[in-house]
Amino acid sequence: MKFLSTLFFALFILTLSASNYHGEIHQFKQPDGTVVDVKLYGSEFYIRAEGLDGFTLIRDKATNWIYYANVSSDRTELVATDIKYLGQQNNIFSLRSDIGLPQHLDISPESYNKIMDDNAHKMFNQPSMAAVQKGYGNQNRADKVLEGNLKGLCIVIDFSDEVNPLGIEEYENLCNGLNYTKYSNNGSLRQYYLDVSGGLLDYENVVYGIFRAPKTFQEYDDMPYAQGAQEILGLTLKWIDEQGFDFSNLSTDENGTIMAINMMYTGNPPDWAQGMWYHQGYYGAFQADGVRTGRYNTSPAAAPLSIGTVVHENGHMIGQWPDTYKYDNKTGPDGIGAFDVMCATGPEHNPVLPNPYFINRVGWGHALEVNDLNTRLRDTANIYSSYIYRNKANEREFYIFQNRLKQGRSAGIPDEGLTIWHIDRDGDNQTEHHETYLVHNNNNINEHSGACFRKGRNEEFNFDSTPNSDWYDGNPSGLRLWNFGEKNAEMQYSIGRGPAISVEYLSHTNDSNGDGQIIGGETFDLNVNLTNLDLGLSTTSVVRCKAVGPNASYVTVINPEIQPGDIEPNATISVSFQISLEPGTPDYTVLKFRFEAEEDDRIAFVEKEISTGFVYLMDSIQVSSCSALYLDPGGLDLYDNNIDYVQTFYPADPNGKVSVEFVEFNVEFGSGCNNDYLRVFNGPDISGAVPKKYCGETLPPKIVSTDPSGALTFQFHSGLFNVSPGWKAFINCEFPLKNNKTKDGLIANIYPNPTHDKIHITFGKIANYNITIMDMMGNKIKDYDLKNDDVLTLPLNNLVSGVYNVQIVSGQNFTTKKLIIQ
């Protein structure tokens, strides 16, 4: 249950939310007319309010002021102090730190559970919240498709002291419009269920009103919780009946109970979870035309209208879906958030999908059985189909997985990639044994932004991973998902027994000149580990190596296939492939290799990219160099989480000054670069002035050492979550200038860069220029002269892919630019 978000309030709520409140900011009016900002926590059964300063609040019934609250000695109730709350978001001086009470005060769990059960009785005539939850009857809808035309009733009500400012057509459009976009809504209530059901369900509401209640809103709000709303509902239904309306035209369940009544009224409830506060309830006192009333929901009727919470409430009434958020904190957090409209709607104007289990239960989705598959799955995002892996010892327990992207009805989900749901029909989301549970890749159900599985996160989901794929009884399920692809419209991942042999790339060794770097004309070894994953002896495995990608023509694999022989269970052995590189291979050419291990038609593979030329991966070893490609700790792959390195580059030539120029940069962005970051220090250590942090995708500037040592020191940190491609940069040395030429004393721009066939160079003024293209070893490749002009176009068709320096000289000025040929 949840009330239609109080964005509709004339006292406008700044942050929309479902009725499971997690500290969203709402605005309330004090008796003197000032508006204060209040955070709400809980559910419509019990809500606790806090100020922006973290102290608990209560509205005093005698004075109607919102005060800071203390808790009674027996912890059964909150008691108003004499300190008025004046907190406002844009006024730091309105907050307090000196009231002499602890922050976040609350009554005892026994006390607020009693309040919640009392409110369950008021709203539903049920003895407890647990009874309300079980009353949705989701278990009884097995194998029944919710389809066809379904009719609900929408009633609009106002008061003499809260007059409705909108016409009845506004509510007709909100409920039933097929192209409803007002107030930024993505369709109407009807359109949402048409979309989510794949066109199977056409849910319309008969809209009646505007009914003027006989008492003022204030009089109804002074009644006990929900009593005023139910009194109005009875009067309104009687009035509709007197107009000659045939209630038998509304859709009913098998007991003749009307399935859905949507009740919208004006007015601004001044107190949370009391009086006329918006809620869902049960009203069974009206009968007409052979049918009777049952569940209803209340929601605000003032602009701007939105469909989010009405969608949620009708999920209860027509789908018989229970809430998947927690009513209290005794059994931990919700763990689902806006991945499920029955937990949190996401954007109020574009509510998210129900979870795939609920969609399947009403026959709107299709789940493909995958227990016996051993294959690579292709999973299309945001369609109403999913994969299901069943517990063969308990048909009521299973896993469902489904690809999600932030598009369409899923635009408001917190993360993208593969969602994995653990379902137990005998579970209850108000306990620690959930009916519907979203497995979080980051193993942190408080942080939904890391919930999805995809490349760059956990490599596998299995019995030994964290989180693991066990059943609720602790027994292994046998479900194994791995080799996750990137988040994409069609995401790929593997399922099943997996390979018999795993393959892991280790290193390259034994290059011809023994310097550890790979250059054209050399031979070298690529080393991989093979591990027997099966319980029995491996005797027939084959491992293969081949060059792939655009630069494969530079490579010859001398021994492309190896039969390693017997491998004991869980044993690991190493094998080596000998590689020959063409003499003309440019430095800094990226070579891509694919290694495959096969046995019994079960194949595992890994791909690895390496670069030719002098390449350094960041670690903590000091380096002396004047020409090298410098990569993050992950090399050409993603770097790892939770690492810290400091590395210093010294000039190989004592007359030089180390410089670094970045050609690619992608480090996880965070506010203040506090997640992952790179710093470059001027000198041989990090004792000098702290430089700027670099993160995100903006290239850092070219940096040249001015320290007497000529050194630059690099400091890199990655946080606990999320990884990125890192960087590619070139380490060079700058030297004292001769002939009085002034470096960078001229303006020159090269485009496109990278390029593959030609470049254009534009200059700041008309003059004579000499342009020299050199490889990274300083060898002159091409030389051009431009006379009395300011633009030059150069064909580059005969240059191989790689990185080059372009030196431009004009009179006593010169500059050097980096050029990438693809």
LOGU-438509 format. One record per residue (C-alpha): x, y, z; residue in three letters. Coordinates in steps of 0.001 Angstrom, whole numbers, plus 524288, in hexadecimal, padded with zeros to 5 digits. Example, Ala and Ser with C-alpha at 12.3 -4.5 7.8 and 13.67 -1.06 7.14 Angstrom:
2
8300C7EE6C81E78ALA/835667FBDC81BE4SER/
***
This chain:
822
800008000080000MET/8044980DBA7FD8DLYS/7FDF581AF27FBE1PHE/7FE70822997EF42LEU/80A8682ADC7F0BBSER/807EE837CB7F716THR/80D8E83F427EBD4LEU/7FF2E842927EA5FPHE/7FF5E84A3A7F702PHE/7FD6F858B77F63CALA/808B38580F7FFD4LEU/81082851AE7F4D5PHE/8194D846557F895ILE/826EE848197F33ELEU/82A99839C27F1C9THR/820B982F8E7ED82LEU/820358226E7F3F8SER/8184E816657F62FALA/81235814208035CSER/81E7080D7D80802ASN/8252C819E180C1ATYR/833FB81A5C80CB5HIS/836458286B810ADGLY/8307A82F4B804D8GLU/82E0983DC180739ILE/81FF78425A80872HIS/81AD984FEC80B86GLN/8111D8530D81640PHE/80B2D85FD981ACELYS/80C80865498287EGLN/8011686CD982EBBPRO/80771879FD82B87ASP/807B68768C81D11GLY/816318736281BE0THR/819BF866FD81484VAL/823A785D7C81A3AVAL/82AFC85225813EEASP/82905844F481A7DVAL/82EA983773817EBLYS/8257382BCC81934LEU/8290A81DBC81C97TYR/8207B8118D81D13GLY/8140380D9A81610SER/805FD8128A815FBGLU/803A3809B2821B7PHE/80DA081120829E5TYR/815A981CF3825E0ILE/82036823A082DE0ARG/824518318482A50ALA/831AA837B982B98GLU/836C78455382970GLY/8419F8480381FC5LEU/84A8F8482E82BAFASP/84760839FC82F1BGLY/83EE383C6583B16PHE/8319C835C083C1DTHR/8258283E5983A7BLEU/8174283DD683E79ILE/80B89846A183BECARG/8057A84A9F848CFASP/7F6A9848CA848AFLYS/7F429853E58522AALA/7FBB685E9984B12THR/7FC9A858AE83D5DASN/80B2585C2D83CFDTRP/815948528A838A3ILE/81F2A85148843FBTYR/82B94849BA84687TYR/827AE83D1E84D76ALA/82C768354785905ASN/828948274285BCDVAL/820D582397867E2SER/827AC81C42872C7SER/820F280F8186F18ASP/823DA811F386084ARG/815958107A85CC3THR/8138681E108570BGLU/81A3282A4485200LEU/818528367885A44VAL/81970844828556CALA/823DD84D2885B72THR/8221685BE685BF9ASP/82BAC85E1C850ADILE/824FF86150843CELYS/82A8E85BAE8374ATYR/82E208660882D1ELEU/836C085E1F823DDGLY/837BA861DA81584GLN/840C085C5780B21GLN/8465686948806C0ASN/8484886EF381457ASN/8531D8687881C19ILE/8506F8719A82775PHE/842E786BA2828FESER/848B085EAC82D94LEU/84C4785B2283B87ARG/857098537F8421BSER/854A6857A285029ASP/847778522785419ILE/84D75848CA85DF6GLY/847A283C5B85838LEU/84D428313085009PRO/84A80831288418FGLN/841958270383B1AHIS/839698244284749LEU/82E7181A5A845BDASP/82508812AD84E0AILE/827B280459850CFSER/825A87FA1184624PRO/81AA77F42584E38GLU/813EB8016184EB0SER/814C7804B78405CTYR/810E17F6CB83C9BASN/804C67F8AB844DDLYS/801EB8058283DF5ILE/803897FEFE830B7MET/7FA827F3D883469ASP/7F08D7FDAA839B6ASP/7F0FD8051F82CEAASN/7EFAA7F87582544ALA/7E3167F64582CDEHIS/7DE418041D829F2LYS/7E12C8037381B71MET/7DE717F51381865PHE/7D6FD7EFC38242EASN/7E2137E5F082555GLN/7E8E77E24C83227PRO/7F6B27E53582D4FSER/7FF197E9AE8221DMET/802EE7DBA181FADALA/7F4B87D85881D4BALA/7F3907E3B2813CCVAL/7FF5E7DEE480C34GLN/7FA577D0F980B5ELYS/7ED127D5EB80705GLY/7F1DA7D96C7F984TYR/7F0587CB487F562GLY/7FB737CB897EB96ASN/7FD327BCF87EDA4GLN/7EF6C7BA637E8C3ASN/7F1C17C0427DB6BARG/7FA817B53F7D67AALA/7F8967B24F7C80FASP/7EDCF7BC917C6AALYS/7F0237C6CB7BC38VAL/7EB797D4677BFD9LEU/7E65D7D8B77B2A0GLU/7DB207DEBD7AB45GLY/7D3857EAE07AF35ASN/7D38A7EE797BD9ALEU/7CB2A7F9607C358LYS/7CE79800E37CFA8GLY/7C82380C977D61FLEU/7CEC9819C97D82DCYS/7C7FC8239E7E10AILE/7CC04831EE7E247VAL/7C85D839507EEB9ILE/7CA2D847227F3C6ASP/7C63F84F3E7FFA0PHE/7C10685CBF80257SER/7CE208606780861ASP/7D60E859317FDE9GLU/7CF8085BC27F0C7VAL/7D40A853B47E522ASN/7DAE085C817DB2BPRO/7DA76852AC7CFF9LEU/7CFDA84DEB7C6E8GLY/7CB1E83FDA7C6C4ILE/7D1A383DDD7B974GLU/7DEFC83ECA7C021GLU/7DC1F832637C7C0TYR/7D64D82BAE7BBF0GLU/7E32182E1B7B4CEASN/7EB67829EF7C06ELEU/7E41981D207C19ECYS/7E0BF819B87B3A2ASN/7E7CD8223C7A9ACGLY/7EF8781B0F79F36LEU/7F88A8267979C38ASN/7F95682CB57A9A0TYR/8059E834FD7AB29THR/80115840367B3C5LYS/809D38431E7BF78TYR/8146583B037B86ASER/80D0982E3F7BA74ASN/810B4822B47B1E2ASN/802B681ECD7AEF6GLY/7F71C81CB17B7E5SER/7F3CD8122F7C1D0LEU/7ED4A80AA57B6C2ARG/7F8F080C537ADA9GLN/80283807577B7FFTYR/7FB327FA887B994TYR/7F9587F9247AAEBLEU/8081A7FA7B7A96FASP/80BFD7F1B07B4B0VAL/8026B7E6FD7B0CCSER/806DC7E73B7A2ABGLY/7F9357EB7A79EBEGLY/7F27A7E0417A5C8LEU/7EB957E8CB7AFE3LEU/7E36A7F4C17ACAFASP/7E0AE7FACC7BA06TYR/7D765806757B9F4GLU/7D11880E137C4F7ASN/7C37B813B27C513VAL/7C6278217F7CA04VAL/7BBB8827867D2D6TYR/7BB84834B77D977GLY/7BE0983EF17DD94ILE/7B6D783B9B7EA3BPHE/7B636846297F4BEARG/7B7C783FDE80225ALA/7AE0C8450B80C48PRO/7B8798484481676LYS/7C4CA850348152DTHR/7D1C4849B8812A8PHE/7D61F84E4182021GLN/7CAA58474982687GLU/7CDC783A9E81FA7TYR/7DC4583BF4822D1ASP/7D8D683D2B83143ASP/7D30882F70830F2MET/7DB3F8233A833F4PRO/7E43181E688292CTYR/7DC97819F481CF5ALA/7CF4C81BDA8236AGLN/7CCA48289C81C4DGLY/7D091822F080F1EALA/7C7D78171681106GLN/7BC5B81F8E81538GLU/7BDE9827A7808DAILE/7BF1A81B5580097LEU/7B22F81621805D2GLY/7AB4382309802ECLEU/7B128823EB7F564THR/7AD69816077F1ACLEU/79F75818B67F626LYS/79F3F825297EDF0TRP/7A43E81DDA7E1E7ILE/799EF813597E3F7ASP/78F6781DE17E47CGLU/793F5822BD7D733GLN/78FCA815867D1A7GLY/79D6580FD77CFD9PHE/79DAC801047CE22ASP/7A8AF7FBFC7D6E1PHE/7A7C57EE857D0BCSER/7AEC27F4157C4D1ASN/7BB2C7F5087CCFELEU/7C49E7E99A7CD4FSER/7C3847E0D77D92CTHR/7CACE7D53E7DEBFASP/7C5247C7A87E072GLU/7BE1F7CC3F7ECCFASN/7B70F7D7757E60EGLY/7BFF17E1C67EC2BTHR/7C3727EDA77E3E9ILE/7D1C57EC557E096MET/7D6057FA927E038ALA/7D0F48075B7E5E9ILE/7D997813427E45EASN/7D5A581E657ED38MET/7DBF682BB77EADDMET/7D98C837767F388TYR/7DE858452A7F59BTHR/7E444849E88026DGLY/7F16E849E680919ASN/7F2D08408481493PRO/7FAE48480F81E98PRO/7FFAF83C1D82607ASP/8063382FBA82159TRP/7FF088229382236ALA/7F35C828A4828EEGLN/7E60D82E2E82572GLY/7E46D82FA5816C0MET/7F24B82B5081371TRP/7F1D78242780665TYR/7F15A815588076DHIS/7EB74808C180254GLN/7E0E6801D0809F0GLY/7D5167F8E0809A4TYR/7C6E47FD66809E1TYR/7BCCC7F2828093CGLY/7B0A07F9CD80DE5ALA/7AABF7FCE480095PHE/7A3097F3B27F7BDGLN/79B707F6697EB50ALA/797947EF6A7DECCASP/79C0F7E2507E412GLY/7AA0F7E6967E726VAL/7B0FD7EC417F2E7ARG/7BC7E7F5127F5A6THR/7C9AA7F0AE7FAB9GLY/7D7277F6897F902ARG/7D8A6804FD7F628TYR/7E3E780E827F59BASN/7E45081D187F861THR/7ECD9826F07F17ASER/7EDEC835B97EFE0PRO/7E5D483C667E57FALA/7ED68849187E3A9ALA/7F6D784C487D8AEALA/800C8848537D44EPRO/7FABC83AE07D29ELEU/8038282F137D0BBSER/80118820977CEE9ILE/80BF481A467D717GLY/80586817017E3DETHR/7F82C814817DDC3VAL/7FEFB80A3A7D574VAL/804BF804287E1CBHIS/7F7C2803ED7E911GLU/7F0BE7FDC07DD95ASN/7FB697F37A7DD44GLY/7F5E47EF517EA6FHIS/7E7CA7EFD17E620MET/7E7F07EA017D877ILE/7F49E7E2337D8CAGLY/7F3597DDDA7E702GLN/801CD7E0E57E86FTRP/806D17E3157F63DPRO/810197EDE77FA03ASP/81E457EA077F8A7THR/823357F4E980178TYR/824CC7F31181019LYS/81AAF7F84E81996TYR/8250C7F96382435ASP/833A87F770825D2ASN/833677EB0582DFFLYS/837647E25E82292THR/840A27EB7681B85GLY/83EE57F4B280FF7PRO/835FE7F2A98044AASP/840F97EE7C7FB5BGLY/839637F15B7EEE8ILE/8369F7FFE77ED88GLY/83246804C27E03BALA/834CF7F7D77D953PHE/826A27F47F7DCAEASP/81ACA7FD767DC5BVAL/8158E7F6307E84DMET/8215F7FAA77F025CYS/82412808527EAF1ALA/81DD080E287DEDDTHR/829C5815677DA12GLY/825CF821D77D2D1PRO/817BB825287D62CGLU/814F3829197C822HIS/81B2081CB07C28BASN/81A008118D7CC6APRO/822C9805BF7CAA9VAL/81EC87F7C77C765LEU/81A137EDBB7D138PRO/8242F7E35E7D44BASN/824457D8127CA64PRO/81E807CE737D435TYR/8123D7D6C97D5D0PHE/8113D7D8BE7C711ILE/8120A7CA217C4E6ASN/8080B7C73B7CFA3ARG/7FD6E7CE967C844VAL/801237C88F7BB48GLY/8073A7D48D7B4FCTRP/814DD7CF257B3D9GLY/81B837C2E27AF07HIS/826417BBEE7B696ALA/82F3B7B2A87AF3FLEU/833A97A6D27B716GLU/8428A7A61E7B79CVAL/8459A79B867C1B8ASN/84BD5792627B7F7ASP/8525179C427AF04LEU/860F179D647AD2EASN/862047A88E7A3A6THR/8639F7B7057A115ARG/856F77BE907A339LEU/852E07CA9779BA3ARG/849F87D2EC7A424ASP/8426D7DE5D79E3ATHR/840607E99B7A7B5ALA/8334B7EE1B7AD28ASN/82A957E43C7A668ILE/820B27DCA37AE5BTYR/827DE7CFCF7AD57SER/831EC7CA347B67ESER/8398E7BDEC7B9AETYR/835BC7B5217C503ILE/83E207AB527CC62TYR/836157A27C7D54CARG/8389B79B487E1F6ASN/8352678D6D7DDDELYS/83355789A57EC24ALA/829CD794EA7EE92ASN/821AC799C07E338GLU/81E4B7A6457EA84ARG/82C527AB367EACAGLU/834017AFF27DF01PHE/83CC77BA6A7D94CTYR/838507C3C17CE98ILE/841EE7CC0F7C6FCPHE/83F587D6ED7BD7AGLN/8471E7E16F7B630ASN/8437A7EF8C7B967ARG/8477C7FCB27B386LEU/8437780A697B784LYS/839EE80C2A7AC5BGLN/82B2F80D7E7AACDGLY/823D98084B7B69AARG/83105804D97BCABSER/836CD8128E7BB84ALA/83633814507CA42GLY/83D2E807DE7CEA5ILE/8497C80A007D6DEPRO/852DD801927CED6ASP/8543C7FA6D7C1DCGLU/857E17ECA27BE1DGLY/853257DF387C24ALEU/849AB7DED67CDC0THR/8492E7D1FE7D544ILE/83D0E7CF9A7DDA3TRP/83C097C4FA7E80AHIS/82DC57C1157E992ILE/827407B8A57F3DEASP/818757B88E7F316ARG/817D67B47080153ASP/820397BFF880578GLY/81BF47CD2A80AB4ASP/822DA7DA0A807FDASN/81FD77DE7C815D1GLN/828ED7D3CF81ADBTHR/837077D01081826GLU/832077C50B80F6AHIS/82D277CD19803F7HIS/8232A7C97F7F9E4GLU/829C07D2B77F025THR/838117D5F57F1D5TYR/841577DD237E8B7LEU/84F107D7537E94DVAL/858D97E2947E964HIS/865757E0DF7E1DFASN/86C377E9D97EBA8ASN/866C97E1AC7F703ASN/8614F7EE3B7FCF4ASN/852847EF037FC9AILE/853217FD0980174ASN/85A2B8015A7F50DGLU/851FC7FEBE7E8F6HIS/85B3F805627DF69SER/863D77F9327DFE6GLY/859077EF007DF7AALA/85A197EA5D7D169CYS/863837E04B7CC0CPHE/86BC77E43A7C054ARG/8798B7E4697BB16LYS/883577EAB87C435GLY/87C5C7E6627D098ARG/87BBA7D8E67D6E9ASN/880717CF067CCFEGLU/876E77C4527D124GLU/86A747C1847D89EPHE/86BAA7B3C67DE39ASN/86C287ABC47EAC3PHE/879337B1CF7EEA5ASP/8774C7BFFE7EA98SER/8738A7CB6F7F33ATHR/867ED7CC3F7F294PRO/865957BDD17EFA8ASN/85B057B6317E888SER/856E27AD427F3BEASP/848C27AA1B7F6D9TRP/842C87AF7980352TYR/845A97A2C080A8DASP/854237A49F807E8GLY/8555E799CF7FDE0ASN/85C2B79D637F11FPRO/852BB79FF67E605SER/85C4279C2B7DB44GLY/8597D7A9077D445LEU/865BB7AE907CE28ARG/865D27BB1B7C634LEU/872927C0F27C152TRP/879AC7C8067B667ASN/8704F7D3827B743PHE/870247DCC37ABB9GLY/86F367EB827ABE9GLU/862387F1D67AF48LYS/85B857F2447A237ASN/84E8D7F0E479B2EALA/852707E2B079947GLU/85AD97DE157A486MET/861F37D11F7A3B2GLN/866137C8267AEBFTYR/868E87B9BE7B0B6SER/861257AFBB7B870ILE/862957A1687BBC5GLY/86D5C798167BFA0ARG/8777F7A0B27B967GLY/8843E79C597B35EPRO/88BD8790667B776ALA/89898798057B670ILE/89A877A63E7BA03SER/8A4C37AE877B33BVAL/8ABCA7BA3A7B929GLU/8B5727C3387B26CTYR/8C2147C5197BA1ALEU/8CC7B7CCE57B2F1SER/8D55C7CE627A745HIS/8E3897CA157A8CDTHR/8EFC57C63F7A141ASN/8EFC07D15D79787ASP/8FB3A7D0CB78E34SER/903BF7DB6D7942FASN/8FFC67D86D7A236GLY/8FBC77E6477A5FFASP/8EDDB7E2597A940GLY/8E7F27EAEC79EA3GLN/8E2187E63B791D5ILE/8E6787ECBD7853DILE/8E53C7E994776DEGLY/8ED597DDF67721DGLY/8EE147D72877F66GLU/8E9257CA0C783E7THR/8E38D7C84F79180PHE/8DB457BF1F799B2ASP/8CD6C7C10079EA2LEU/8CB027B9297AB07ASN/8BDE17B4457AFFEVAL/8B93D7ABFF7BB68ASN/8AFC87A09B7B995LEU/8A7CA79BB17C523THR/89F9E78F377C567ASN/8925F793357CB00LEU/88C507859A7CA8EASP/88CD177B157D4E8LEU/8935C7714D7CBD2GLY/8A046770947C4A7LEU/8A158779017B873SER/8A787771637AD3DTHR/8A277776FD7A076THR/8A30E785B07A21ESER/8A82978E7C79748VAL/8AC6879CA1798BCVAL/8AD957A5DB78D36ARG/8B3037B36B78AB6CYS/8AFEB7BC6C77F6BLYS/8B1D37CACA77C77ALA/8A5307D23B77A50VAL/8A1837E03477794GLY/8A62A7EA3E76DA1PRO/8B4C37E80C77015ASN/8B49B7D92976F1BALA/8BC577D9B17625DSER/8C8947DDB8769D0TYR/8C8567D0E77718AVAL/8CBD67C2C976EC4THR/8C8C17B8AE7794FVAL/8D3527AE5B7778EILE/8CC5A7A3DD77FC2ASN/8BDDE7A78777F30PRO/8B8DB79AF6785AEGLU/8BDE7793BC791ABILE/8B933786EA79795GLN/8BD90788177A5CDPRO/8BB10779D47A961GLY/8B6277754A7B697ASP/8B1CD77F957C069ILE/8ADB877B1D7CDFBGLU/8A1077805C7D408PRO/8A2E978E597D921ASN/8B0E878E157D3F4ALA/8B6B77995D7CC41THR/8C1387986C7C1C3ILE/8C7A97A2947B909SER/8C9677A24B7AA4FVAL/8D0327ABE27A131SER/8CD5F7B04779356PHE/8D89B7B57C78B21GLN/8D5917C1C67837EILE/8DCDE7C7F77782ASER/8DAD77D66C77559LEU/8DC927DC7A767D6GLU/8E8AF7E54D766C3PRO/8E0C17F1297627EGLY/8D7617F0E876E02THR/8D6887FEE977357PRO/8D8F5801A678191ASP/8CCC4802EA789EATYR/8C4D17FA1578120THR/8BA4A7F2FB788ECVAL/8BA797E44A786A5LEU/8AEBF7DC3778AC4LYS/8AF777CDA478D9APHE/8A4C87C3C27906DARG/8A7EB7B7957987FPHE/89E247AC4C79857GLU/89E1C7A0117A0B9ALA/8951A7950E79C56GLU/89138787CE7A1A9GLU/884CD77FEF79F61ASP/87F7578AF1796C6ASP/88029794227A260ARG/888177A02D79F32ILE/88DE67AAE37A794ALA/894E07B66D7A1C5PHE/89BAB7C2DF7A5AAVAL/8A02E7CE3779D5BGLU/8ABEE7D6AC7A044LYS/8B13A7E30C79A2BGLU/8BF977E6A979AD4ILE/8C6F97F1ED794C7SER/8D3D37F23778D81THR/8DE737FBF6790EEGLY/8E2FC8003F79E56PHE/8D6E47FEDD7A6CEVAL/8D5FC800DD7B561TYR/8CA5B7FD227BDBCLEU/8C950805497C9F3MET/8CF1B7FECB7D5E2ASP/8D83E8033A7E0BCSER/8E51C8012D7D953ILE/8ED4580D147D5B9GLN/8EFB180E727C723VAL/8F9A6815D37BEEASER/8F4A6818797B13FSER/8F38D822CF7A6BDCYS/8EA3B81B7479DCESER/8DF9D812567A2C7ALA/8D12E80F927A286LEU/8CBE5810E47B063TYR/8BF91809707B446LEU/8B7648087E7C090ASP/8B94E7FC667C95DPRO/8AF907F4A97C142GLY/8B73C7F6A07B4C8GLY/8AE387F5957A91DLEU/8A3CB7EF727B1EBASP/89BE27F5B27BCDELEU/8A3787F8C67C922TYR/89FC87F2847D633ASP/8986D7F7F47E1D7ASN/89EF57FBB87EE98ASN/8ACDD7FDF77E9F2ILE/8B6F8808887ECCCASP/8C39680AE97E560TYR/8CE2B8153D7E561VAL/8D7FE814E07DA27GLN/8E2E781E0F7D5F3THR/8E85981FF87C840PHE/8F6188257E7C6FFTYR/8FBCE82A637BA15PRO/904A38203C7B3CDALA/90CA682BB67AEB5ASP/911A4833ED7BA37PRO/90FC7840337B1FFASN/9015783D5F7B00DGLY/8F4D5840707B73ELYS/8EA4D835E47B78EVAL/8DD82839AD7B136SER/8D0A0832587B084VAL/8C621834207A649GLU/8B93582CC97A768PHE/8B277827B979B3FVAL/8A78F820207A232GLU/8A215822147AFDDPHE/8967681BB67B68AASN/8970B81AA27C55EVAL/88A97818F37CD76GLU/884B1826487D022PHE/8808582A4E7DDABGLY/87D9D837387E458SER/88ABA83D5E7E758GLY/891218319C7E0BDCYS/88FD082A847EDB6ASN/88D1781D057E7EBASN/8984581A8C7DE66ASP/8A2998247E7DAD6TYR/8B00D827077D516LEU/8B990831857D9C1ARG/8C63F835907D30FVAL/8D09D83B9B7DBFFPHE/8DBBC8443D7D73EASN/8E7BB83D387DC8FGLY/8EC87830007E178PRO/8E23582DDF7EC29ASP/8D501832A47F139ILE/8DA8783BF97FB69SER/8D87D8482A7F33BGLY/8CC62850487F132ALA/8C0768479B7EF63VAL/8BC2A848C07E12EPRO/8AE95847B67DBB7LYS/8A7AC83A877DB86LYS/8A3FB835687CE25TYR/897F882CC57CC00CYS/88CE182B447C25BGLY/88F5582B777B3B7GLU/895B9838BD7B1C9THR/8A3E7837A27AD52LEU/8AD8183D5E7B723PRO/8B661847B57B152PRO/8C426844FA7ACB5LYS/8CD1E8459D7B889ILE/8DBD0848477B811VAL/8E4AC847217C3ECSER/8EB27853947C88BTHR/8F1C584CF67D418ASP/900CA84C527D42CPRO/8FFC883D7E7D3C3SER/8F7C783E457C74AGLY/8EE7D8342A7CD2EALA/8DFC0832DF7CDC9LEU/8D8E782AB47D824THR/8CBA2824717D5E9PHE/8C20F820DC7E0C3GLN/8B61F818897DDA2PHE/8AAEC814397E678HIS/89EE680C187E345SER/8938580A7E7ECA1GLY/88BA77FEAB7F0BCLEU/881817FEFE7E5CBPHE/8814F8005B7D703ASN/88CDA7FFCC7CDD0VAL/89021806F37C13BSER/8992C805787B577PRO/8A39180E797BB58GLY/8AD1B815DE7B2B4TRP/8B6F78159A7A7B6LYS/8C1D581FA67A85BALA/8CF2D821EF7A25CPHE/8DB3B824617AA7DILE/8E54482CE17A37EASN/8F09E835937A71ECYS/8F1888441D7A48FGLU/8FF39849BB7A238PHE/90546857467A32DPRO/902CD85E6F79685LEU/90D898620378D2ALYS/90EF286CD078303ASN/906668759578B73ASN/8FA0B86F127864DLYS/8EE5C870EE78F57THR/8E612864E87919ELYS/8D7568666079054ASP/8D91C8742578B43GLY/8CFB38719F78020LEU/8C1B886D3977E8FILE/8BEBE860BF776EEALA/8B2CF857E67773AASN/8B22184A3C7714DILE/8A545843BC76D8CTYR/89FB28399876C96PRO/8A7C9832DF77709ASN/8A7648271077787PRO/8A6D48257E768D2THR/8A95481B1275E82HIS/8AB86821DC7516BASP/8AEAA8305C752BALYS/8AFF083BD275C0AILE/8ADA284A5F75B4EHIS/8B6BE853B97626CILE/8B262861AA764DDTHR/8BB5D86C4F769F9PHE/8B933878E97714AGLY/8BEAF8815F7665ALYS/8C3E3880E575869ILE/8D26E87DAB75892ALA/8DC8B873A075436ASN/8DC088668675B77TYR/8E3D7859DD75BAFASN/8DC0984DC075FB9ILE/8E30A841247636ATHR/8DC128345F766D0ILE/8E42482B2476F5CMET/8E16A81DF377580ASP/8E27681C4A7843EMET/8F0D58187D78327MET/8F40E8259E77CDDGLY/8F59F8207F76EF9ASN/8F19B82A417648ALYS/8E649824CE75C5DILE/8E1FB8307F75429LYS/8E65183E8C7527BASP/8DE5D849CA74C8ETYR/8E0248585674A2FASP/8D4DD8620D749CFLEU/8D7A886F4B743A4LYS/8D04887BBF74716ASN/8C3938750074B26ASP/8BBD78717E75768ASP/8B5AF86451753EEVAL/8BB2C8574C74F1CLEU/8B4CB84A5774B65THR/8BD9E83E5674C00LEU/8BA47830DA74659PRO/8BE41825DA74F83LEU/8B976819C474845ASN/8C6C48131E74873ASN/8C8E7814647573ELEU/8C6728085475F86VAL/8BDCD8095976B87SER/8C4AC80E5C7779AGLY/8C86781AAB77EEAVAL/8D11D8253F77914TYR/8D6BF8326F77CCCASN/8D46983E0B773CAVAL/8DEBD848B67759CGLN/8DB8F855FB76FD7ILE/8E5D6860C076E87VAL/8E3E586EE876A47SER/8EF3D8785276BD1GLY/8F3E9877CA779DAGLN/8E7788710C77EBFASN/8E375862D277EB9PHE/8D9888597A78490THR/8D78984AC4784F6THR/8CA59843F3783B0LYS/8C67F835C3785A6LYS/8C00882EFB779F1LEU/8B8CC821F477A40ILE/8B72281A1876DAEILE/8AC7280FB776E84GLN/
***
